[in-house]
Amino acid sequence: MTTEFTNLVDLASERLGGAVLHANDDFFAPKENLLKASAPVWREGVYTERGKWMDGWESRRRRTPGFDWCLVRLGLAGRVRGVVVDTSYFTGNFPESCSLEACAAPPNADADALAGGATEWVEILPQSRLGGDSQNPFAVTSDRRFTHLRFKIYPDGGVARLRVYGEVVPDWEAVRRAGGLVDLAAVENGGLVVATSDEFYGHRALQGQLPRELFARSLRPARDGGRARRVLPLLRGLARASAAHEVAGAHATLLRGRVARRGRGGVRALPNPPGRRRQPPQALRHPVRRRDRCLTSKTWAAPPRS
């Protein structure tokens, strides 16, 4: 399954802080499974005291008309561009349809406050039919910034995973109050990998979620007799970081394969990726060599492959 919005960040990822705060019913399988980073799995012959073990969120059969629902806190607030409702391994017990509502609430809002009448919920996905044991993608067109979701399934059943893809929209007022330098390439500040020369070991949408896989992509053995090539992603930082937010002097620079922050106080090297040898500090005081790839706020240049 490939859709354009799946190249964006999964705003609900548990590795980014996403969580299912409440579910009205998770009798057969717990709600926490819904946002697991790993793909759903099937365990043949494994049962719990309540029935067959399933890797997902599963509610009981309803005896009355209605729907089951759960509340999701997004790990990063932003604009939702699409969702994928994954019903893998749910064949006869998947919901007939689903819908999605969203709201903008304080980060510390609990389930009781969200379920109260004061919360303004906006429907971003009308009731849509689902297929069993499959990934069901749905595009979302709303341009509003949201922090929480209410996921409804009709009338009941099980869903393996919920992926919520979108564009991160930071709270710049909170960033301004915090002060200091801002990493404009960070996913939590709206940074986005828009293109790479190679995604053999991992997809660019994993940025900010799987550091080991993200950095493993940086080196891929050459198959044409040449040396292993260094692969660096193109990063898009948000232009909203302006003088009004006191971060006009901050921009990201890829320096000899390391990510550095350049601000009014000079260049600061960020921690090396796991498994990467630490370079001597003096490397940051020398100009970038021509054979290295360097990404700045204005240009990106790469040497020809040989």
C-alpha positions in Angstrom: 0.0 0.0 0.0 1.5 3.3 -1.1 -0.3 6.6 -0.8 1.1 10.1 -0.8 0.2 10.9 2.8 2.0 7.9 4.1 5.3 9.7 3.4 4.4 12.1 6.2 4.9 11.7 10.0 2.7 9.3 12.0 1.4 11.9 14.4 -0.1 9.2 16.7 3.0 7.1 16.9 3.7 5.8 20.4 7.4 6.6 20.0 6.4 10.3 19.5 4.2 10.2 22.7 0.9 9.1 21.2 -1.4 7.1 23.4 -4.9 5.7 23.6 -6.3 7.4 26.7 -9.6 5.5 27.0 -11.8 3.0 25.2 -15.4 2.2 26.1 -14.7 -1.5 25.6 -11.5 -3.5 25.1 -12.7 -6.8 26.4 -10.9 -9.1 24.0 -7.7 -7.2 23.2 -6.3 -4.1 24.9 -6.5 -0.6 23.5 -2.8 0.0 23.8 -2.1 -2.4 20.9 -3.7 0.1 18.5 -0.7 2.4 18.3 2.1 -0.1 18.5 5.0 0.8 16.2 5.5 -2.8 15.2 3.4 -4.4 12.5 0.6 -6.7 13.8 1.4 -10.4 14.1 -0.5 -13.7 14.2 0.1 -16.3 16.9 -1.3 -19.6 16.0 -2.9 -21.5 18.9 -2.4 -18.8 21.5 -5.4 -18.0 23.7 -6.2 -15.8 26.7 -8.8 -16.3 29.3 -11.2 -14.3 27.1 -10.5 -16.0 23.8 -8.1 -16.0 20.9 -5.1 -13.7 21.4 -5.2 -10.9 18.9 -2.7 -8.2 18.2 -4.9 -5.1 18.2 -7.9 -3.5 19.9 -11.0 -5.7 20.0 -14.3 -5.0 21.7 -17.2 -7.4 22.5 -20.2 -7.9 20.3 -22.9 -5.3 20.9 -26.4 -6.3 21.7 -27.8 -2.9 20.9 -27.3 -0.4 18.0 -24.4 2.0 18.3 -20.6 2.0 18.1 -17.5 1.5 20.1 -14.9 4.2 20.5 -11.6 5.2 21.9 -9.8 8.5 22.6 -6.3 9.0 21.1 -3.8 11.7 22.2 -1.5 12.6 19.3 2.2 12.4 20.0 2.7 15.6 18.0 -0.1 18.1 17.2 -0.7 18.9 13.6 -2.8 18.8 10.5 -4.1 15.3 9.7 -3.7 14.4 6.0 -4.7 10.8 6.0 -5.2 7.7 8.2 -4.7 4.0 7.7 -7.0 1.6 9.6 -5.2 -1.7 9.6 -7.4 -4.8 10.2 -4.7 -7.4 9.7 -5.7 -10.9 10.9 -9.2 -9.7 11.8 -11.2 -11.7 9.3 -14.7 -12.4 10.7 -14.5 -10.0 13.6 -13.5 -6.7 12.0 -15.8 -3.6 12.1 -18.1 -2.9 9.2 -17.1 0.7 9.1 -15.3 3.5 11.1 -15.3 7.3 11.5 -12.9 9.8 13.0 -13.3 13.0 14.9 -10.7 15.4 16.1 -10.3 18.3 18.5 -7.7 20.8 19.8 -7.3 20.4 23.6 -4.6 21.1 26.2 -1.8 18.5 26.1 -2.7 17.4 29.7 -6.4 16.9 29.0 -7.6 13.6 30.5 -10.3 11.3 29.2 -13.0 12.8 31.4 -12.4 16.3 30.1 -12.3 15.1 26.5 -15.5 13.1 26.8 -17.3 16.1 28.4 -19.7 18.3 26.6 -17.3 21.3 26.6 -15.0 19.6 24.0 -15.7 20.6 20.4 -15.2 17.6 18.2 -14.9 18.0 14.4 -15.6 15.1 12.1 -12.6 14.7 9.8 -13.5 11.2 8.4 -17.2 10.3 7.9 -18.4 6.8 8.4 -16.5 4.7 5.9 -16.6 1.0 5.1 -13.7 -1.2 6.2 -12.3 -4.4 4.7 -11.1 -7.3 6.8 -7.5 -8.4 7.1 -6.3 -5.4 5.1 -4.9 -1.9 5.3 -7.7 0.7 4.7 -6.3 4.1 3.7 -8.5 7.3 3.9 -7.4 10.8 2.9 -8.3 13.7 5.2 -8.8 17.3 3.9 -9.1 19.3 7.1 -6.5 22.1 7.5 -7.0 22.6 11.3 -4.5 21.8 13.9 -5.6 19.0 16.2 -4.2 17.3 19.3 -6.7 14.5 20.1 -8.8 12.0 18.1 -12.0 10.0 18.8 -11.9 6.8 16.8 -15.3 5.1 16.3 -15.9 1.6 15.0 -19.4 0.4 13.8 -20.8 -1.6 15.5 -17.9 -3.4 17.2 -15.0 -5.7 16.5 -11.2 -5.5 16.2 -8.7 -3.2 14.6 -5.0 -4.1 14.6 -3.4 -0.6 14.1 -4.3 3.0 13.5 -1.8 5.3 11.7 -2.5 9.0 11.6 -0.3 10.8 9.0 0.0 14.5 8.8 2.1 17.7 9.1 3.5 18.7 12.5 2.4 22.1 13.7 4.4 23.2 16.7 3.1 25.5 19.4 5.5 28.3 18.6 4.4 30.4 21.5 5.6 27.7 23.9 8.8 27.4 21.9 9.3 31.2 22.3 8.7 31.0 26.1 11.3 28.2 26.4 13.9 30.3 24.7 17.3 29.1 23.4 18.2 27.6 20.1 15.7 25.6 18.1 16.5 22.5 16.0 14.6 23.4 12.8 15.2 19.9 11.4 13.7 18.1 14.4 10.4 16.3 13.6 8.8 17.9 16.7 9.4 21.3 15.2 8.0 20.4 11.8 11.1 19.1 10.1 10.4 16.7 7.3 12.5 14.4 5.1 11.1 15.2 1.7 13.5 13.1 -0.4 16.4 10.6 -0.2 18.7 9.0 -2.7 18.1 5.5 -1.1 15.5 4.0 1.3 16.7 0.5 1.2 16.9 0.0 5.0 14.1 2.3 6.1 11.4 4.7 4.9 11.8 8.4 5.4 8.4 8.5 7.2 10.2 6.8 10.2 12.0 10.0 11.0 11.9 10.8 14.7 10.5 7.4 15.5 13.2 4.8 14.8 16.7 6.5 15.2 18.5 3.2 14.6 16.7 2.4 11.4 16.9 6.0 10.3 20.7 6.2 10.7 21.1 2.7 9.3 19.9 4.1 6.0 23.0 6.3 5.8 25.2 3.6 4.5 24.3 1.0 1.9 26.8 -1.4 0.3 27.4 -0.6 -3.3 26.5 -3.3 -5.8 28.5 -2.0 -8.7 32.0 -2.5 -7.3 32.3 1.0 -5.9 32.6 2.1 -2.3 29.7 2.3 0.1 28.0 5.6 -0.5 26.9 8.0 2.2 23.2 8.8 1.8 21.9 11.9 3.5 18.2 13.0 3.4 17.0 16.4 2.3 15.4 18.1 5.3 12.7 20.7 5.1 12.7 23.1 8.1 9.8 25.4 8.9 10.2 28.9 7.8 7.9 30.1 10.6 11.0 30.2 12.9 11.6 33.9 12.6 12.9 36.8 14.6 9.5 37.0 16.3 10.2 33.6 17.8 13.9 34.5 18.6 15.3 31.8 16.5 16.2 33.7 13.4 19.9 32.7 13.7 19.2 29.0 14.0 19.5 26.6 11.1 20.5 23.0 10.6 23.7 22.0 8.8 24.7 18.5 7.8 28.4 18.5 8.4 30.5 15.4 7.4 27.5 13.1 8.0 26.8 14.7 11.4 23.9 17.0 12.2 25.0 20.2 13.8 23.1 23.3 15.0 24.4 26.7 14.0 23.2 29.7 16.0 24.5 33.0 17.4 26.9 31.1 19.6 28.5 29.1 16.8 28.1 25.5 15.8 27.1 22.8 18.2 27.4 19.1 17.3 24.5 16.9 18.2 25.1 13.4 19.6 26.5 10.9 17.1 24.0 8.3 15.8 24.3 4.9 17.5 27.2 2.8 16.3 28.9 5.8 14.6 32.4 6.7 15.7 32.8 10.1 17.3 34.8 12.4 15.3 37.4 14.7 16.9 36.0 18.1 17.9 38.4 19.9 15.6 36.5 18.5 12.6 33.9 21.2 13.3 36.4 24.0 13.0 37.5 23.0 9.5 35.6 23.8 6.3 33.6 21.1 4.7 35.6 19.2 2.1 34.4 19.2 -1.4 33.8 15.4 -1.5 31.3 15.7 1.4 27.7 16.4 1.0 26.5 19.5 2.7 22.9 20.7 3.3 22.4 24.3 4.3 19.4 26.6 4.4 20.2 27.7 0.8 21.9 24.9 -1.2 22.4 21.2 -1.3 25.1 19.7 -3.4 26.3 16.1 -3.9 29.4 14.9 -5.7 28.9 12.7 -8.7 28.8 9.0 -8.1 31.9 7.0 -9.1 
